[in-house]
Amino acid sequence: MPDPSAVDAAVAVFADLREEGRELDSLVRGLAEPDWARPTPAPGWTIAHQIAHLHWTDRASLLSLTDATGFGVMVEEALKAPDSFVDDGAREYAGLPPAELLIRWRGTRDTLAQALATASPDTRFPWYGPPMKAASMASARLMETWAHGQDVADALGVRRTPTGRLRHVARIGVRARDYAYAVRGLPAPGEQFRVELTAPDGPQVWTYGPQDAPQRITGPALDFCLLVTQRAHRADLALTATGPDADQWLDIAQAFAGPAGAGREPGAGRQPEAGQDPAAGPDQGAGR
């Protein structure tokens, strides 16, 4: 019999993924066609590339859930160009007219959300890394949607209001601690850290790790999520590390799979004031 708490958590992440997609959609649906060509903090990527990448990855996730053979073909193609297949995927769809790209992204993300919600909860589906259950795949899609949505918001000079959906991003960031060391060829610390993050939408504190752990990270959940998705430099964030290992982790943390990211330079993660009109143009501090 399924664990009721696990079922509830899965239902919550499926709903949160849908809402995260809608929030990003609200940023781009009214853009004039020239605005889709605005550069984002990711070098060489415009707003169109960001949405195209999400569409490409949603399509890969849907194939994983519904067509293992088709997904295997995508993996084989990726292995032929391991250093460029992500950029190639974004470039493939970024050249579409914005209206068509928006329709395709919406259709794929809605179909994916439905497939995730109806998938067998205990089945592990193939991915470019270890296979994942549907709830874990939904968490990963939410994390990526939020992170690339930050790139779009930065390009438009918009400050988004953080929500409780960030708990999914924070959880991935904490769980990916050892991966951040491994991808850099470094030994991971032998002991767990305590992570205490102030929730963005209330007085709650999200906690991870042993309460008495000497190595600790504390600060706002939004700042931690910006750090582990490498959307801001730690110098611009209100995160505090206690202990040398915890301090080192803040320099290398990443929530995403793949090679170590370059991150952003100090000052590049500053956000404009809440409520700024997207038409006002990109904030000078938002890009690299």
C-alpha positions as CSV (number, residue, x, y, z in Angstrom):
1,M,0.0,0.0,0.0
2,P,1.5,3.4,-1.0
3,D,2.7,5.7,1.8
4,P,-0.1,8.4,2.2
5,S,2.5,11.1,2.9
6,A,4.5,10.2,-0.2
7,V,1.3,10.3,-2.3
8,D,0.4,13.7,-0.9
9,A,3.9,15.0,-1.6
10,A,3.7,13.7,-5.2
11,V,0.4,15.4,-5.7
12,A,1.7,18.6,-4.4
13,V,4.8,18.7,-6.7
14,F,2.6,17.9,-9.7
15,A,0.4,20.9,-8.9
16,D,3.4,23.1,-8.1
17,L,5.0,22.2,-11.5
18,R,1.9,23.3,-13.3
19,E,1.9,26.6,-11.4
20,E,5.6,27.3,-12.0
21,G,5.0,26.9,-15.7
22,R,2.0,29.2,-15.6
23,E,4.1,31.9,-13.8
24,L,6.8,31.8,-16.4
25,D,4.1,31.8,-19.1
26,S,2.8,35.1,-17.7
27,L,6.2,36.7,-18.2
28,V,6.4,35.8,-21.9
29,R,2.9,35.6,-23.3
30,G,2.6,39.3,-23.8
31,L,6.1,40.0,-25.2
32,A,6.4,41.7,-28.5
33,E,8.3,39.6,-31.1
34,P,11.5,41.6,-30.8
35,D,11.6,41.1,-27.1
36,W,12.1,37.3,-27.6
37,A,15.6,38.2,-28.9
38,R,16.6,39.9,-25.7
39,P,19.9,38.4,-24.3
40,T,19.7,36.6,-21.0
41,P,22.5,36.0,-18.4
42,A,23.2,32.7,-20.1
43,P,25.9,33.6,-22.7
44,G,24.5,33.3,-26.2
45,W,20.9,32.6,-25.1
46,T,18.0,34.8,-25.7
47,I,14.6,34.6,-24.1
48,A,13.6,32.4,-27.0
49,H,16.5,30.0,-26.2
50,Q,15.3,29.8,-22.6
51,I,11.8,28.8,-23.5
52,A,13.1,26.6,-26.4
53,H,15.3,24.7,-23.9
54,L,12.4,24.1,-21.5
55,H,10.3,22.8,-24.4
56,W,13.1,20.5,-25.5
57,T,13.6,19.1,-22.0
58,D,9.9,18.8,-21.4
59,R,9.7,16.8,-24.7
60,A,12.6,14.6,-23.5
61,S,10.8,14.0,-20.2
62,L,7.6,13.1,-21.9
63,L,9.4,10.6,-24.1
64,S,11.0,9.1,-21.0
65,L,7.5,8.5,-19.5
66,T,5.7,7.3,-22.6
67,D,8.2,6.1,-25.2
68,A,11.3,4.5,-23.9
69,T,12.5,3.7,-27.4
70,G,12.1,7.2,-28.6
71,F,13.9,8.5,-25.5
72,G,16.7,6.1,-26.2
73,V,17.1,7.6,-29.6
74,M,17.5,11.1,-28.0
75,V,20.1,9.7,-25.6
76,E,22.1,8.3,-28.5
77,E,22.0,11.6,-30.3
78,A,23.2,13.4,-27.1
79,L,26.1,11.0,-26.8
80,K,27.2,12.0,-30.3
81,A,27.6,15.6,-29.1
82,P,27.9,15.5,-25.3
83,D,29.3,19.1,-25.1
84,S,26.7,20.7,-27.3
85,F,23.4,18.8,-27.3
86,V,21.8,21.1,-24.8
87,D,22.6,24.2,-26.8
88,D,21.7,22.3,-30.0
89,G,18.3,21.5,-28.5
90,A,17.6,25.1,-27.5
91,R,18.8,26.4,-30.9
92,E,16.5,23.9,-32.8
93,Y,13.3,25.5,-31.4
94,A,14.6,29.1,-30.7
95,G,14.4,29.8,-34.4
96,L,10.7,29.3,-34.5
97,P,8.3,32.2,-34.6
98,P,7.7,33.2,-31.0
99,A,3.9,32.5,-31.3
100,E,4.6,29.0,-32.5
101,L,7.3,28.3,-29.9
102,L,4.9,29.4,-27.2
103,I,2.1,27.1,-28.5
104,R,4.5,24.1,-28.6
105,W,5.9,24.8,-25.2
106,R,2.4,25.1,-23.6
107,G,1.2,21.9,-25.3
108,T,4.2,19.8,-24.3
109,R,4.3,21.0,-20.7
110,D,0.6,20.4,-20.3
111,T,0.9,16.9,-21.7
112,L,3.9,16.2,-19.6
113,A,2.1,17.4,-16.4
114,Q,-0.7,15.0,-17.1
115,A,1.6,12.1,-17.9
116,L,3.6,12.7,-14.6
117,A,0.4,12.8,-12.6
118,T,-0.9,9.6,-14.0
119,A,2.4,7.7,-14.2
120,S,3.0,4.7,-11.9
121,P,4.4,6.2,-8.7
122,D,6.9,3.5,-8.1
123,T,8.3,3.1,-11.6
124,R,11.7,4.6,-12.4
125,F,11.9,6.2,-15.8
126,P,15.1,6.5,-17.8
127,W,17.0,9.8,-17.9
128,Y,20.4,11.1,-18.9
129,G,21.5,10.4,-15.4
130,P,20.1,7.8,-12.9
131,P,16.4,6.8,-13.6
132,M,13.8,8.8,-11.7
133,K,10.3,8.3,-10.3
134,A,7.6,10.6,-11.6
135,A,7.6,12.8,-8.5
136,S,11.4,13.2,-8.7
137,M,11.1,14.1,-12.4
138,A,8.5,16.6,-11.6
139,S,10.7,18.2,-9.0
140,A,13.6,18.4,-11.4
141,R,11.3,20.0,-14.1
142,L,10.1,22.5,-11.5
143,M,13.6,23.4,-10.5
144,E,14.7,23.9,-14.1
145,T,11.5,25.9,-15.0
146,W,12.1,28.2,-12.0
147,A,15.9,28.6,-12.8
148,H,15.4,29.4,-16.5
149,G,12.4,31.6,-15.5
150,Q,14.9,33.6,-13.4
151,D,17.0,34.1,-16.5
152,V,13.9,35.4,-18.4
153,A,13.0,37.7,-15.5
154,D,16.5,39.0,-15.3
155,A,16.5,39.8,-19.0
156,L,13.2,41.7,-18.6
157,G,14.3,43.5,-15.5
158,V,11.5,41.9,-13.5
159,R,11.6,40.9,-9.8
160,R,9.5,37.8,-9.2
161,T,7.8,37.1,-5.9
162,P,9.2,33.9,-4.4
163,T,6.8,31.3,-3.3
164,G,6.7,28.1,-1.3
165,R,7.3,26.2,-4.5
166,L,11.0,26.9,-3.8
167,R,11.0,24.1,-1.3
168,H,11.4,21.6,-4.2
169,V,14.4,23.5,-5.5
170,A,16.0,23.8,-2.0
171,R,15.5,20.1,-1.4
172,I,17.3,19.2,-4.7
173,G,20.1,21.6,-3.8
174,V,20.6,20.0,-0.4
175,R,20.5,16.4,-1.8
176,A,22.9,17.3,-4.6
177,R,25.7,18.4,-2.2
178,D,27.9,15.4,-2.8
179,Y,27.4,15.6,-6.6
180,A,28.8,19.2,-6.6
181,Y,32.0,17.8,-5.1
182,A,32.1,14.7,-7.4
183,V,31.7,16.7,-10.6
184,R,34.8,18.8,-9.6
185,G,36.8,15.7,-8.7
186,L,36.8,16.7,-5.0
187,P,36.1,14.4,-2.0
188,A,32.7,15.1,-0.4
189,P,32.7,15.8,3.4
190,G,32.0,12.7,5.5
191,E,29.5,14.4,7.7
192,Q,26.1,15.8,7.0
193,F,25.5,19.6,7.2
194,R,22.6,21.3,8.9
195,V,20.7,23.6,6.5
196,E,18.1,26.0,7.9
197,L,16.3,28.2,5.3
198,T,13.7,30.9,6.0
199,A,10.7,30.2,3.9
200,P,9.7,33.0,1.5
201,D,5.9,32.9,2.2
202,G,5.6,32.7,6.0
203,P,7.5,32.3,9.3
204,Q,8.5,28.7,8.6
205,V,12.1,27.5,8.5
206,W,12.9,24.6,6.2
207,T,15.4,22.3,7.8
208,Y,17.6,19.6,6.5
209,G,20.3,17.4,8.2
210,P,21.0,16.7,11.8
211,Q,20.0,19.4,14.3
212,D,23.3,19.1,16.1
213,A,25.6,19.1,13.0
214,P,28.5,21.5,13.6
215,Q,28.7,22.5,9.9
216,R,25.7,24.7,9.0
217,I,24.2,26.8,6.3
218,T,21.5,29.4,7.3
219,G,19.7,32.2,5.3
220,P,16.7,32.9,3.1
221,A,15.4,30.0,1.0
222,L,15.3,32.3,-2.1
223,D,19.0,33.0,-1.7
224,F,19.9,29.4,-1.3
225,C,17.9,28.5,-4.4
226,L,19.6,31.3,-6.4
227,L,22.9,29.9,-5.3
228,V,22.4,26.2,-6.1
229,T,20.9,27.0,-9.5
230,Q,23.9,29.4,-10.0
231,R,21.7,32.3,-10.8
232,A,23.5,34.6,-8.3
233,H,27.0,34.8,-6.8
234,R,27.2,34.0,-3.1
235,A,28.7,37.5,-2.5
236,D,25.3,38.9,-3.4
237,L,23.3,36.6,-1.1
238,A,22.5,36.5,2.6
239,L,23.7,33.0,3.3
240,T,25.9,32.2,6.3
241,A,28.2,29.2,6.5
242,T,29.5,27.8,9.8
243,G,32.5,25.5,9.4
244,P,35.1,25.3,6.6
245,D,33.4,22.5,4.7
246,A,30.1,24.3,4.7
247,D,31.9,27.4,3.5
248,Q,33.5,25.6,0.6
249,W,30.2,24.1,-0.4
250,L,28.7,27.6,-0.9
251,D,31.4,28.2,-3.5
252,I,30.6,25.0,-5.6
253,A,27.0,24.2,-4.9
254,Q,24.8,23.2,-7.8
255,A,21.4,21.6,-8.0
256,F,21.6,20.6,-11.7
257,A,23.2,17.6,-13.4
258,G,26.1,18.0,-15.8
259,P,29.5,19.7,-15.6
260,A,30.3,22.4,-13.0
261,G,28.6,25.6,-14.1
262,A,30.4,28.9,-14.4
263,G,27.9,30.7,-12.3
264,R,27.6,34.5,-12.2
265,E,30.0,37.2,-11.4
266,P,29.4,39.2,-8.2
267,G,26.8,41.9,-8.8
268,A,25.1,40.0,-11.6
269,G,22.4,38.5,-9.4
270,R,21.0,41.8,-8.2
271,Q,17.2,42.1,-8.9
272,P,15.2,45.2,-9.7
273,E,12.5,46.5,-7.4
274,A,9.3,44.4,-7.3
275,G,6.6,45.5,-9.7
276,Q,8.9,46.9,-12.4
277,D,7.2,46.7,-15.8
278,P,8.8,44.3,-18.2
279,A,8.5,46.9,-20.9
280,A,10.9,49.1,-19.0
281,G,13.9,47.2,-20.3
282,P,16.5,45.0,-18.7
283,D,18.0,45.9,-15.4
284,Q,21.7,46.8,-15.8
285,G,22.7,44.6,-12.9
286,A,20.8,41.5,-14.1
287,G,23.2,40.3,-16.7
288,R,26.8,39.3,-16.6
